């Protein structure tokens, strides 16, 4: 099904799925928009990472695609999540607040100090 992605968007030139985890997508232009569009597609269920690269990157040569992805990557700008969820236990709940009187006192003291400042 991955080989059919080029029909999904005309900007896609070629794709390569690495170890059933990383999908490399060679695009003509606007790679970020292509990735956002692909992330909405059910065709990518189970794929953990999708990276768009420009036409000059050989997505079948490991050295080339590693260079192509990581020399042009800005994690603040270029990371898109399909879902976000809290993993773990919230730091403060009513129960944890009542069970930690020392922490409660320290936080209350800090808040009072901040009000005075």
KEKE-3310 file (N, C-alpha, C; in steps of 0.2 Angstrom, whole numbers, plus 5000, padded with zeros to 4 digits):
npx = (5004:5010:5018:5008:5007:5011:5001:4992:4996:5002:5014:5022:5036:5043:5044:5050:5050:5058:5063:5050:5046:5051:5046:5051:5049:5051:5049:5043:5041:5036:5037:5033:5019:5015:5018:5010:4997:4998:4999:4986:4980:4974:4981:4994:4994:5002:5014:5028:5036:5038:5046:5050:5059:5070:5071:5084:5089:5094:5084:5086:5098:5107:5117:5114:5100:5100:5109:5101:5089:5093:5101:5093:5083:5072:5068:5058:5050:5047:5042:5027:5013:5002:4994:4992:4996:4995:5007:5009:5008:4998:5006:5000:4986:4970:4971:4985:4990:4984:4991:5004:5010:5021:5026:5015:5015:5027:5024:5013:5020:5029:5020:5014:5025:5028:5017:5019:5030)
npy = (4994:5006:5010:5016:5028:5039:5042:5047:5060:5073:5079:5069:5060:5048:5034:5026:5013:5010:4997:4994:5005:5019:5030:5036:5050:5056:5072:5084:5098:5108:5099:5098:5100:5090:5079:5082:5080:5066:5060:5060:5050:5034:5024:5025:5018:5011:5015:5023:5034:5048:5055:5069:5072:5081:5082:5079:5070:5053:5041:5028:5025:5024:5033:5044:5047:5048:5060:5069:5070:5074:5085:5095:5097:5103:5102:5109:5115:5105:5093:5084:5078:5064:5060:5066:5062:5061:5052:5043:5048:5062:5076:5084:5080:5080:5070:5067:5079:5081:5070:5074:5084:5091:5095:5103:5113:5119:5124:5132:5142:5147:5152:5162:5170:5174:5182:5193:5199)
npz = (5000:5003:4992:4984:4988:4980:4971:4980:4982:4971:4973:4978:4974:4976:4987:5002:5013:5028:5038:5042:5050:5048:5036:5022:5011:4996:4989:4978:4982:4996:5008:5021:5021:5014:5022:5033:5027:5024:5036:5040:5034:5033:5027:5033:5045:5059:5055:5062:5060:5049:5036:5025:5011:5000:4982:4979:4987:4989:4993:4995:4998:5013:5019:5012:5014:5028:5029:5022:5029:5042:5041:5038:5047:5059:5075:5082:5073:5063:5068:5069:5078:5079:5089:5106:5123:5140:5149:5163:5180:5186:5193:5204:5212:5221:5230:5231:5235:5248:5254:5255:5266:5269:5256:5252:5261:5258:5245:5247:5255:5246:5236:5244:5247:5234:5231:5239:5234)
capx = (5000:5015:5020:5003:5006:5012:4994:4988:4998:5006:5020:5027:5040:5045:5044:5054:5049:5064:5062:5043:5046:5052:5044:5054:5045:5054:5044:5045:5041:5032:5037:5029:5012:5014:5018:5003:4992:4999:4997:4979:4978:4973:4986:5000:4993:5007:5021:5030:5040:5037:5051:5050:5066:5069:5073:5092:5091:5093:5080:5088:5105:5107:5121:5111:5094:5102:5111:5095:5084:5095:5104:5088:5078:5072:5062:5053:5046:5046:5039:5020:5011:4996:4991:4996:4992:4999:5009:5011:5003:4999:5010:4996:4979:4968:4974:4992:4991:4983:4996:5011:5009:5027:5026:5009:5017:5032:5021:5010:5025:5031:5015:5013:5031:5027:5011:5022:5035)
capy = (5000:5012:5011:5019:5035:5044:5043:5051:5067:5074:5081:5064:5057:5041:5032:5020:5011:5007:4993:4995:5010:5025:5031:5042:5052:5061:5076:5090:5104:5108:5093:5098:5100:5083:5075:5083:5076:5059:5058:5060:5045:5027:5020:5025:5015:5007:5018:5027:5040:5049:5061:5071:5074:5084:5078:5078:5064:5046:5038:5021:5025:5026:5039:5050:5049:5051:5067:5072:5071:5077:5092:5100:5095:5108:5098:5113:5117:5100:5087:5084:5072:5062:5061:5068:5060:5061:5046:5043:5051:5069:5078:5086:5078:5081:5065:5068:5086:5079:5065:5077:5090:5096:5098:5107:5119:5123:5127:5138:5147:5150:5156:5168:5175:5178:5188:5199:5202)
capz = (5000:5003:4985:4981:4991:4975:4968:4985:4982:4965:4975:4980:4969:4978:4994:5004:5020:5032:5044:5044:5055:5045:5029:5018:5006:4992:4987:4973:4986:5002:5011:5028:5020:5011:5028:5037:5023:5024:5043:5041:5030:5036:5024:5037:5051:5061:5053:5068:5058:5042:5034:5019:5009:4993:4976:4978:4992:4987:4999:4995:5001:5020:5020:5008:5017:5035:5028:5019:5035:5048:5040:5036:5051:5065:5078:5084:5067:5059:5072:5070:5082:5077:5095:5112:5129:5146:5151:5170:5185:5187:5199:5209:5212:5227:5235:5232:5239:5255:5257:5255:5269:5268:5250:5252:5265:5254:5239:5250:5257:5240:5234:5248:5245:5227:5232:5243:5229)
cpx = (5004:5017:5014:5002:5007:5005:4990:4990:5003:5013:5025:5030:5041:5045:5048:5053:5055:5062:5055:5042:5046:5050:5047:5050:5049:5049:5047:5045:5036:5031:5033:5021:5010:5013:5012:4997:4992:4997:4990:4976:4979:4979:4993:4999:4999:5014:5022:5033:5039:5042:5050:5057:5065:5072:5080:5094:5089:5090:5082:5095:5105:5111:5117:5105:5095:5104:5105:5090:5087:5099:5099:5082:5078:5066:5057:5048:5043:5043:5031:5018:5004:4991:4995:4992:4997:5000:5012:5006:5004:5002:5006:4989:4977:4971:4981:4994:4990:4988:5003:5011:5015:5027:5020:5011:5022:5029:5017:5014:5027:5026:5014:5019:5030:5022:5014:5027:5032)
cpy = (5006:5014:5015:5026:5041:5046:5047:5058:5068:5076:5076:5061:5050:5040:5026:5019:5007:5003:4993:5000:5017:5025:5037:5043:5058:5065:5082:5096:5103:5102:5093:5097:5093:5078:5076:5079:5069:5056:5057:5054:5038:5023:5020:5022:5010:5010:5023:5034:5041:5056:5062:5074:5077:5080:5076:5072:5058:5042:5030:5020:5028:5032:5045:5052:5051:5058:5071:5074:5075:5084:5097:5100:5100:5105:5102:5114:5110:5093:5088:5077:5070:5061:5063:5065:5060:5054:5046:5046:5058:5071:5080:5084:5080:5076:5066:5074:5084:5074:5068:5084:5094:5099:5104:5114:5123:5127:5133:5143:5151:5154:5163:5173:5178:5183:5194:5203:5206)
cpz = (5000:4996:4981:4983:4985:4972:4973:4985:4976:4967:4977:4974:4970:4985:4996:5012:5023:5038:5047:5049:5052:5038:5026:5012:5002:4988:4982:4977:4991:5006:5018:5026:5017:5017:5032:5034:5024:5031:5044:5038:5034:5033:5028:5044:5053:5059:5059:5066:5051:5041:5027:5017:5002:4988:4975:4983:4989:4993:4999:4997:5008:5021:5017:5012:5024:5034:5026:5025:5040:5047:5039:5041:5057:5069:5081:5079:5063:5062:5072:5073:5079:5083:5101:5118:5134:5148:5158:5174:5185:5193:5205:5208:5219:5232:5236:5236:5246:5258:5258:5259:5269:5261:5249:5256:5261:5249:5242:5252:5251:5237:5238:5247:5239:5227:5235:5238:5224)
residu = (UNK:UNK:UNK:UNK:UNK:UNK:UNK:UNK:UNK:UNK:UNK:UNK:UNK:UNK:UNK:UNK:UNK:UNK:UNK:UNK:UNK:UNK:UNK:UNK:UNK:UNK:UNK:UNK:UNK:UNK:UNK:UNK:UNK:UNK:UNK:UNK:UNK:UNK:UNK:UNK:UNK:UNK:UNK:UNK:UNK:UNK:UNK:UNK:UNK:UNK:UNK:UNK:UNK:UNK:UNK:UNK:UNK:UNK:UNK:UNK:UNK:UNK:UNK:UNK:UNK:UNK:UNK:UNK:UNK:UNK:UNK:UNK:UNK:UNK:UNK:UNK:UNK:UNK:UNK:UNK:UNK:UNK:UNK:UNK:UNK:UNK:UNK:UNK:UNK:UNK:UNK:UNK:UNK:UNK:UNK:UNK:UNK:UNK:UNK:UNK:UNK:UNK:UNK:UNK:UNK:UNK:UNK:UNK:UNK:UNK:UNK:UNK:UNK:UNK:UNK:UNK:UNK)
# end
